[in-house]
Amino acid sequence: MTLQPPLPYQPLETPPRFGIVIIGDEILSGKRADKHLPKLIELLGARGLQPEFADYVGDSPARITATLQRAFASGEVVFSCGGIGATPDDHTRQCAAAALGQPLQLHPEAAALIRQRMQELALEKGIAYEPERDDNQHRLNMGVFPAGARIIPNPYNRIAGFSCAAANGGGVHFVPGFPVMAWPMMEWVLDTYYAPLFQGRAYEERSVIVFGAMEAALTPLMEAIEADFAGVRIFSLPSVDHAEWGRHIELGVKGTPAQTLPAYAALLAGLKQHDAKLGPELVR
């Protein structure tokens, strides 16, 4: 696969979708709860965007490679969280190179930052910095990325992440699993490469609480709304034991504000024709 350096986003006929890959056995085993997806939702939402998908993968090199191959081929913007360290259970850097068919190389800028960090640590401990010491040489492995990658600055400890962009316009941005590092790095990627997309696809949901109705009876109305309003997606969220509203359906539409306003008006009109009992209206 041909690599191109990530550049500030250039408008395409079809804007890319955003997604996330969370890597690590500790997530699938339940030892740790994923916090990256909620944070990505927050970061994108603040910029008028939203994620379209999330993949969870354990520490299996074959599965990680296959997942990253799909990500690179998709033309989408993907954040990959976890597994970029240099211990035996960290496979992401190697799998990214395999997915791209590219060799691994020590990135000179990442290496310089790692050496700077090691010097700072030595100074803090009051010891001499020994660049050729085995453990210091091993730390440089954290700067070994697929050829053609660009670094993502890490404001916490200087150990960079990396970005790889494919010729199809998509890109995968690799950050550590630690939230204190990953989240500012994700934000930097968004603001550096994708600012032209902000608010361009401003997103909102408009919904209403419906009492005493069955989803099956409302399905034709939902299908008609999606057919009549291009770009709008309808959603139905039933609940049987809500603390405030009890048994109900939250029925709504989502899309850009310009799309959702007429679609929501049509939805309300259709519900009234069904003599549905309506409760609070919600806007997100």
PyMOL commands that set and color helices and strands:
alter all, ss='L'
color gray80, all
select helices_A, chain A and resi 25-28+36-45+61-74+92-100+108-125+134-143+179-193+195-197+215-228+257-273
alter helices_A, ss='H'
color red, helices_A
select strands_A, chain A and resi 3-4+18-23+51-57+77-81+104-106+144-146+150-152+161-166+171-175+204-211+233-242+246-255+277-283
alter strands_A, ss='S'
color yellow, strands_A
deselect
rebuild
show_as cartoon
